[in-house]
Every structure is written in structure tokens, then in C-alpha cells.
Amino acid sequence: MEKFIPYGKQFIDEEDIREVVKVLRSDFITQGPGIKEFEDELAAYCDAKYAVVFNSGTSALHGAYYAAGLRLEDEFITTPNTFVATSNAGLYLGSRPVFVDIEADTGNIDASQIEDRITQKTKLIVPVHYAGHPAHMKYIREISQKYDLIVIEDACHAFGSRYSNERTGNCRHSDMTVFSFHPVKHITTGEGGAVLTNDKSFYEKLLYFRTHGISRQDIDNTAEGAWYYEMKSLGYNYRMTDIQAALGISQLKKTDIFLEKRRYIARRYDRSFTDNPCFDIPVEKDYAYSSYHIYPIRLKFGFKEQRARLFGQLRERGLGVQVHYIPVYLHPYYQNLGYNRGLCPISEDFYRREISIPIYPAMSDDDIDAVITRIRDVFPEIKP
């Protein structure tokens, strides 16, 4: 039987394990000093002023939207080519996602269409850096400034990527940036996420939000003792543990190695599949340095109609291929909210063409060769 090669997985080494065990043997396995250490190192790596870590990327999105002031009956603009969490986090606050179609090559939100979807109710623009390739943030920022809107980057695919040679997360062209540390992402904390910002008021709101809305510093009743705290707003228990933070700190040290390996694998695929008659490979625009969270191929005309069969054959050959993504508004829950098919035709066509093939740092050269060979076996039209 051929070795199974998933589309993505974590890389955990002995150093990671030692750091986690250290915390398990310490006095604090949660709400300890590791959280602030991880936040400081994240902020430093991304060249941002503040970082607030959460127990998942989804809760980080929820926190960012809350800090931005998204409320009942507000609207926010985003892309349907993403995991449902991007828009769900706005639904949690009673707001309505407005979906803008994508660029056919990058899979990112088409900035040229954003302005047409802005209304009096629009509060946020939430671009998603699909597959690790940054959206065109300069243009998105210009639109946000024209209409006084907040920009939150959903960079859950894009830790370590760069826009105009600056690391994603520095918030030069946005108000907040959200990362995910799920096991298939660039670094992992098991489950986890973070929001980075340069705005102190957003930072403080994020801290309250992840801890039940409670503060020990900014209190009204100063006559009480050192034990006293006050709940200032309705928050959640979205805290990360020190166990997770220890893993994140250790993983962060290897980020550039992980990125180099992902880009090496992408270049191997590029050389093997450029100009083939069956599918298009990912692009990398001149303003972008992709972190290649996934490597999405897009079936050409004549092959997209066979996707289900081809997908099944790739799985049968031991490749854990996946599809990213079903356009969010096509899910039954969103259909019941009144979103219609055909809303974003390029995104729907992208979905019908897309297959994500394996890419992750733990892949060996033999694994990469196996992926290339098995794809050529399934697509005999591709010549070596």
C-alpha cells in the first residue's frame, strides 16, 4: 500500500516536547507568564506593537470584530473563498457579512469590487490572505480610509507571508491582523489564535474580551483590596493555556525554516507542473511573498467537470487532497439567511476547479517525488 500523504500536518520535534513538559512541571499551566512571553515574541516577529493570543483562530476573529465595534445590524465586507469562521464570527455579533467576489488567479478578494458593496451600514473590510498569498492591502487600505472603515486581515493562512516586503501582522495597512495556530498552519499551539494591532484601545478591548470582560487594573471601586476585580463588559473565556503558549514559543523559533521548506516544495511543484494542459498552479504577484499554507491547483476546462473522479483517484493513490473552499454563502445555513447562488460567480467557479495537494514542512524529498509521480499517473496528459 502506498504511503498516505496528507495535504497538511504539524511538525513537532523534541525541543517542542521539552518546552511543553517544562510547563507541565511548573507552577503555572494556565494564566501564567508564558502567555505574555508568547504575545511579546509574536509582536516582535511581526513588527507590531501588541499581540493578544486566544484559544482558537475563530475566537481571535470574534475578538477582533468585537474590538472593532461590530454590532447588531452592522455589515462587514469579506470574501466567500474562506473557511466559515471568517463570516461566522460576525454573525455571533448580529452583523451581516457582505460577500465580494475574488480574483480568479490568487483566490483573494477582488479589491476593485469592494467599493460598490459599501453601504451606510458597512463597518469593516475583512480580506482573507488565501493560501498564504497576501491580498492587495494598499488598495484595500485606501478604500477603508476613504469611507472611514476598519480593516481586519484574516491572515489565518498567512503567518510569515509578506506584502511589499513587510511581514503580515505589522498592521501597516490594517487595524488588526488575525492568525490561527491550528496544526495544519505554519506554527501550531494545538488549537490557538492571535490578534495583532498597533492600536492600544483595540489591545485593551481584546484583553477584556478573552477573559470574561474582567479587569483588575481599570477599576471604579478603588476602596477594595488587592483581590478585587470588575467585569466591564460581556466577554468570553477565550484564554490560551501556558501549555499551548510554550509550544507556540518553541514553534515560533522555527518559523523561517518552516517557510523556507514550504516555498521549496512549492518551487518543486511549480517546475513539475508549469504550463501543463490539466490545471493551473498558484501565482505569486510581485507585491507578495506567499507562505504557502496550501498549494491549490485549479482544473482547466475539460477537467473541472471530472473533478469528483480525479479527486477520488488522487485519494485512492494515498494523497490526502482537499478542496478549499465551498463558498461560504452556499452552505445551507447561509442559504437560509437569504444568500443566493450566483452571488460571486468567480468564487463559485474557483471552487469547482480547486484541489489542494500536499504541502507541509515534514515532507521529505521522497514524499514530494511521490506526490508529483502520483499526480502524473492520475493526469497522464502531463509530460515529465
N, C-alpha and C positions, 0 to 999 in steps of 0.2 A: 504494500500500500504506500502511495506517495505521501511524503511529509505534508501535514497541513500547515499552511502559512496564512495567518490572519491578516486582515487589512491594516491592523494596528494593535499594539500592545505596549505595556510598560517595560522599562529597563531598570531593574533593581540589582544593585551589586552589594558586596559585603560591607562597604562603607555606609551605605544607606541603612542596612540592617543594624550595624553597630550604633549608629546615631539614634535610631528608634529604641533600641534596647537601653541605651543610656537614659533616655527619658522615662522608660518604664521602671527603671531602678531609682529614679529621682523622687523628690517630694511632690513635684507637680506634673500630672499627666494631662491636665486641662487648666485653663485660666492662669497659666504660669508665664514665665519670662520668654519662652520660645516663640510665642505669638508675635510680640513686638520685635524680636530679633528677625523673624522671617519677614515681617512687614518692612522693616528698615532695609533689609537686603534686596527685597523686591523693588522698592522705590529707587534704591541706588542703581540697580541693574538697568532699570528703565529710564532713569534720569527724571523721575517725578518727585514732587515734594512729599506726597503722602500715599500710603497703601493701607487698605483695610482688608483683612482676609475673612473669608466666610466658609461655611461648611459645604458649599457647592457653588458651581458657576451659576446655577439658577437663582439661588438665594442672593448671590452677588448682583445679578441683574435686577432682582426685586429691590434690593437696597439702593442701587444706583437710581432707578426710576423714582423711588420714594424720595431720595435726597434731592432729586431734580424738581420735585414738586408736582409730579404727575398725579392727577386726581380724577375723581368721578367725572365722566363725560368728556375728559380731555381726549385729544387724538395724538398719536405719535406715528411717525413715518419710518418704515423699515422695509426689509426685503422678504419675500416668501421663500427664498432659497436659503433656508436655515433650519436648525432644529427648533421645535415648537416653543422651547423655553424663551426664546428671544421675544416673541409676542405674548406668550402666556404671562410673563412677568408684569406686563402692562394690564392684562385682564384682571390680575389679582387686585389692582388698584381701581378697577372700574372704568378704565380708559379703553379706547378703541384703536387697534392697530390699522393703519392705512398702508397698504402694500404697493410698492413701486417696483416695476419690472427691472430686470437685470441686464448686464452686458452679456452678450452671447459667448464671449471668449473667456472672461475671468470668472463669471458667475456672481460677480459683485453687483450691488445696487447701481443702477444707471443714474449717475448724478444729474444728468441733463433732464431727467423726468421728475425730479423731486419738486421743483418749484411749482409745477402745475397741480400738485396734490396738497399744497399748503392751504389751510383754511384758518378762520378765526379761532378754531379750537385746537390747532396744532401747537404742541408744547415741545416735542423732542424730535430729533432725527437720530435714528439708530442704524448706522451702516454696519454690516457684518463683513469681516475680512475672510471671505470664503476660502477654504482650503489652505489658509495661511498667507494668501496674497492680499495685501492691503488695498482697501478701496481708495478712490482718488480723494483724499481728505482735504486737500487745498480747496477744491471746488465746493465740497460739502460745507466746509467752514465758512466760505464766502456767502453761501446761501443762508446759513444759520445767522450770520451777523446782519444780513440784510433784513431778516424777519424777526430778529431777537429771539432765536430758538436755541435750546440747549442741545449739544451733540454728545451722545454716549456711544463710544466704539464697542461693539460686541467683537472682541478680539479673542474669543474662546478658542479659535483655530490658530491664533497668530502670535503666540508668545515667541519672542525672539525675532520676529519679522521686522522689516524696516520700510519706512516711507520717506522718500527723498533723503535716504541715507541716515535717518534718525530712527531710533528704536520705537516700535509701537509700545504705547504705555506712557510716553512722555507727556501726552496731552497738549502738545503744541497746537494741534488743530481740533481739539475737542475739550469738553469739560470733564469727562470721566472716561476711563477705559476699563473694560471688564475682561478678566481672564478665567479660564477653567483649568483645574488640575486633575481632571478625570484620568484614569490610567492610559487611555489612548492618546492623551495630549502630550505636549512637548516635555513637561515635567509633571510629576504626579505627587499628590498627597493622599492618594487613595480615592477620596472624594474631596473636593475643595474648590475654592474660587477666590478672586480678589477684585477689588475696585481700586484703581489708581486715580489720583487727581492732584491738581495744584491749587485747589480752592479749599481754604480752611473751613469754610462753613459747610461745604459738602462733606468734608472729612469728619467733622463733628457729628453731623446727622447720621452718617454711616455707622459711626461707633455706637450711637444710641440705638439705632435700628436693629443691629445684630444682637443686642443684649437687652431685650425686653423694653427698650425705651428708657432704660435706667441710667442715672448719672450719680456719681459720688462727688464730683467736683463742683459742677454748676448747680448749687442747691439754694433754695429760697429760705429754708429754716436753718439758719446758722447757729441756733442755740443748742442744737442737739449734739451728741457725741460723735466720736470717730467712726462709730458703727453705722452712722445714718446714711441713707441714700434716698433718692426720689425718682419716681417714674415720671418722665417728662412727656412721653408720647407713647402711642401703641406700637411696641416693637415686637421682635420675634427672638427666639433662641436659635440664632444662626451662627453660633460660635464654632470656630475650628478648635480642635484639641492640640495640645503641645506635642502629642504623638505624631499627628499629621504635620505640624509645623517642622518638627525635626526632620522628617522625611523630605519636606519641601526645601529646607535649607541645604540638605545634602544634595538633592537633585539639582538645585539652582547652580551649584558649583560645576555641574557637567553640562549646563545648557548649551554652551557653544560647541562642545563635542557632539551633542545630540543634533544640533542644527547642521553641523558640517556633514554628519552621516546622512541625514535626510536629504540634503542637497546633493550629496554624492550619488545616492540611489536615484534621485530624480534625473540627474545627468545621464546615468546608465540607461534609464528608460528612454530619455529623450533621444539618445544616439541609436537605440534599438528600434524605435517606433516612429521617428520623424518621417513625414510625408508618406505614411502607409495609406493604403486605399480603404481601410476599415474604420478608423477612428482618428479623431484629433486629440492631441496631447495638450497638457496645460501650457498656458502662456505665462510669461513674466514681463510685465511692462517696464519701461525704462525708469519709472519712478519707484519701482518696487523691488524688495528683496524678500522673496517668499520663504516662509518657514516650512512649507510643505507638510501641513498636518495630514492631508490626504493627497493622493495623486489621482485626480479624476480624469478618466478618458471619456470622450464624447463620440458615440457611434455616428458614423456618417449615414447619409441617405442610402437606403437599401439594406442597412444593417440594424438601424434602430427598430425596425419592425420585427426583428428577430431577437430583441434584447432578452426576453424571458428565456429563450432557448440557450442563447450564448451565456447568459448569467448562470444557468443551471449546469452547463458544460464546464465552466470555469470552477464552479463549486465541486463538481464531480472530480476534477483534476486536483483537488486539495487546495484551491485558492479561496481564502475567506473573503471574497469580494463583497462589496456592499454598495448601496445606492444612497447618494447624498444630494438632494433630499426630495421627498414628496413636498411640493409647495404647501406651505402651512395652511392656506385657506381651503385646500382640497380635503383636509381631514373632516370627518363627519361633524365634529363639534363646531368647527368654523362654518361649515355649510349651514348648520342650524342657526348660526348667528346672522345669516343672510349674505355671506360672501358667495359669489358665483364663479363657476368655471369660466375660463377665458379672460379673467381679470388681468393676468400677467402672462401673455402668450409666449414670450421668450423663456420665462421661467418654466412654464409647462413643457415646452419643447426640450429645454435643457434636462429636465427630469426624465423625459422619455429616452434620452440619449445617454445619460451618465451611468458609469460604473467606476467605483473606486477600487483600485488594485493595491496590493500590499506595499506599505512603506512605513518603517519604524526603525529606530536605531539598533535594535538587537538583531537585525537581519545580517546574515553572513553573505559573503560573495556567492557561495553555493545557493543560498536562498534566492538571491537576486537573479542568478542564472536560471534557477528553476522557474521563477515567475515568468521570465522572458520566454523560456522554452515552451512552457505550458500555454501561454497566450498565443504563441505562434502555431502551436498544434491546434488550438481551437479556431484560430484565424489563419488558415493555410494560405490565404492571399498575401500575407505579409512575408516578404522575402528576407532572408538573413543578410 
